[in-house]
Amino acid sequence: MAHVMDLRQRGSSPLDSPHQADRGGAAYLGRDLLSIDVEDYFQVEAFADRISRADWSNFELRVRRNTERILELLAEYRQSATFFVLGWVAEREPALIRRIAEGGHELACHSHLHRRVFTLTPQEFRSDLQRAKKAIEDAGRQAVVGFRAPTFSIRKDSFWSLEILAEEGFIYDSSIFPIRHDLYGMPEAPRFAHDYHFANGKAIIEIPPSTVRVLGTNLGVAGGGYLRHLPFAYTRWGMRRLRQEQQPANVYFHPWEIDPDQPRIQAAWKSQLRHYRGLKKTEPRLRKLLANRRFERIIDYVRRFAAL
């Protein structure tokens, strides 16, 4: 029987259990998960205090060329992926969204305006979600059933959003990062795939970003800044560890991370370091992963997990 939790009655995340790990392992067929969060360089949280969303239209759009480059890489290595798309991008680049879908990839939702979930009211979150889902589905002509929150912003104080996701027809979420971080994270959350059931009869599957456990602490691995900033040997080691645990690595990145020539935005030193460091390394490292690992869309893993 699947692990269940009524979030109306309990306000904290369940801890890892062997049953959850076994279930996730049973759905694992040796393929890792690959996803791309489709947003542009000026829409990231690192620059949110410098760039108003009302000014987004004043910036050069580079998301199309960068995403098309990613599609070319995936086709070259015959790999498939999940694309978590901003609704704002889908409204402005519908042809790009159609091309992603026509390439056999999964379209999923990354919100509409890239606002952190814990800064929104439930109604604001639902409205943003509905607009984004409609824009992506209209452009891609594909049902959208997966969600990833901007900046992994589903935490204890925004757990309520999972029930809204389920009510709006989402099958899975990939937002709860089981680590300690200054911007996100729930270190006590399960490391591997699990599901939540609600009092209204709805349910949702959670596919957490990847971690490795070292001396009782979860460390992020195989995605975004972890892929760019840390030695590539760390990524390879972490993915080997996950394979030994019979779990897929959940690799993720953004189109702007393969664009070292993007315009520079003045911001705090930490934000600039997080955003710009290692940009020239991303594509070569992705090539190594694509050449040596087999990847699949998140929805393919989710369907096997749900059937167990």
N, C-alpha and C positions, 0 to 999 in steps of 0.2 A: 504493500500500500504506500502511496506517495506521502512524503512529509507534508503535513498541512499546518496552517497557522491562521487563526482568525485575527486579523490586524485591528479589528474594532475592539477586541477584548485585550490584546496585548500590544504594548507600545514599543517593544524592542525586537531586534532581529534574532532569529534562532541561531544557535551555535552549530558548528559543523557536526554532522553525525555520520557514522559509518554507512548508514543506509543511503544517505544522499550521495556520498562518494561512490558507492557501489552502483547506484542507478546511473550517475553520470558516466561512470566507466563502461557500463553496459551499452550506452549509446555511442561510445567512442569507437570509431573504426580505423583509427590511425591517421585521420585527417585533422588538421588544425583549422581554426576559424579565422577568417580574414575580413576585416571591415574598414571602411573609409568614412570618416565624418566629413560630409561635404559642406564646407563653409569656407569663406575667404579670409585672407590674412588680416583684414581690418575688423573682423567680427569676433575675434577671440577674446576670452575673458581677460587676458593679460593687458589688453588695451581698452577695456570697457570704461575705465575711469577717464580716458582721454578722448574717446570717440563716441559721440551720441548716435543712437540708432537712426535718428532723423537725418544724420549726415552720411549714412552708408552709401547713398546714391551718388555722392560726390567723389567717391574713390574709384580708381581704376579696377575693373573686375578682371581677376585673373583665374577665377575658379573654373571657368570652362576649359581653358587651355591646359591647366594642371590636371583636371579630372580626365580630359581626353588622353593625356599622356599616361595616366594610370590605366585607363582602358586598353591602351596599346600594350603596356607591359603585361597586363593580365592575359591578353590575347596571345602575346608572344610565348608565354609559358603555359598557356592552356589552363589557366586557373580561374576560379569563380570566387565572388566576394559579395558581401552585403554593403550597401551604400546608405548610410544614415544621412538623409538630406535635410537641410534647412528649408522650411516652406518658403522663406524669402527668396532663396536661390531658385527653387522650383518655379515660382511665379515669373521670374525673369529669364530663366534658361530652360524652358520646357523641352526644347529639342535635345538638350544635353541629358535630361532625365529620361526621355524616350530612348536615347542611344544606350544608356546604362541598362534599361530593361531589355532592349533588343539584343544586348550582348549576353543575355542569360543570367544576369546578376539580380540579386534581391534589392528592392527598394524598401527602405525603412525610414523612420522619422527621427529627426534630431531637433525637434521643436520648430517654431516659426521664427522667433526673433532672438534665439540664443540667450534667453534669460534663465538664470539659475532657478531651479524649481523652488528652493526654500525662500526665495524673495517674492513669490507669487501667492495670491490667495487661491483656494481650490477653483473658484470660478474663472479667475484669470488664466490658470493653468489649462483648464478645460477648453476655454475659448482659443487659446494659442494652439493647443493640440488639434482641435477640430479644423482650424484654418490650414495648418501645416499638412495634415493628413489629406485634406481635400485637394490642396495644390499639388502634392506629390502624386496622388492617384490620378488626378485629371491629366497631368503631364505624362506620366508613365504608363497609364492604363493597366495598372497592376495593383492588386490589393496590398495595403500597407498594414502589417501586423506586428512589426518590431519597433521598439523605441530605445533611444539612448539620450539621456538628459545632458544638456550642455554642462561641461565641467563635472560630469559624474555627480550631479547635485541632488540625487535622491539619498537622503540621510535620515537619521532618526526624526528630525524635525520636518521632514517632507515625505514620510512614509505613506501618508494619506494619498499621495499621487498614484500609487500602485493600483488602488481600487478604481480610481478614475480611468486609468489606462485600460483596465479590464472591462469597465463599463463601455468604453469607446471602441471596443472590438480588438484590442491588442492582445496577441497571444503571448508575447515575451517582452522582457525588458533587459537591457544590458547597461545598467547605470550604477549599481551598488558596488563600489570598489572597497574590498575588505582590507584596507590599510589605514595607517595614520598619515594625514597630509594636511597642510595648512589651508587648502582650498576645498577638500572633499574627503570622503572616506568614512567607513564604518568598520573598524578593525575586528569587531566581534561577529560580523556577518559571515555566512558560509563562503568558503573559497570556491566551491564548485556549483554546478547547476542544481537548482532546487526550485520548488514552487510554493506559492502562497494561495490559500483559499480564503474567501471572504464570507461574511455572514449572509450576503445577498445571493450566494450561490456561484458567484464569479470566481475565476482563478487566473493566475498569471505565472509564467515561468521566468525565473531570473537566471541570466547567463552572466556571471561576474567577469570583469576584466581579470587577467591572469596575475597570480601571485605565486611566489615560492615561500616556504616557511623555513626560517633560519633562526635557531635559538629562541623559539617561541614567538617570533615576530614575522608578520607577513610583509614581504617586499614585492613591489610592483615589478612586472617584467613583460617584455615583448611588445610594448606599444608606445606610441607617441614619444614623449621625452625620454622614457626609459630606453627606447630603441636608439634615439639620437645621441643622448648625452653620455651614456655609459658605454664601456668597451663592448664591442660586438660579441666578444667571448662570453660576457655575462648573459646576453640574450640566448646564445646557443646553449649555455649551461642551464639556464632556466627552462628552456623548452625541452631539454633532455630530462630534467627533473620531472616536469609535468608528464612526459611520456611514460616515465617509470611509475608514476602514480595512476597511469591509465586515464589521463585527462587531456582534452585538447588545449593547446595554447590559444588564447583569444587575442590575436594580433590586430592592432588598430593603428591608424595614422590619419593624417589630414592632407588634402591636396596641396596646401601651402608649404607642407614639409618637404616637398620635392622641388621647391622653387627658391633656390638661394639668391636669385636676382630680384626678389620682390622688393617693393619700396620699403624703406626703413621708417619706422614710426618712433618718435621720441617718447620714452616712458621711463618708469623707475628702472634702476639697474637690474633688479631681480626679474622684472617682466621681460626686459630685453634679453637677458641671459637665457631665460626659459624658452623664448620664442625663436631667437636667431641662432643659438649655438647648435652646431652640428647639422645645419641644413644641407651642406654639401655631401654629408655622409648618408642621407636617407635613401636616395635611389640606389646607390651601390649595395647597401645593406638589404634593401628590398629584393634586389636581383638575386642575391645569395639565398635569401629565404625562398623565393619563388622557384629557384632552380633546384633546391634540395629538399623541400617539403611539399606535401600535397595539402591544399586548402579547399574548404568548401564554404558555402553560404551558411550563416547562422541558422536560418530557417530549416535547413536540411538536418542539422544536428537536433534542433528543437523538436522536429516531428518525430524523430526516433526516441528522444527522451520522453515525450508526451505519451508515446505508445507503450512505455514500460509500466 
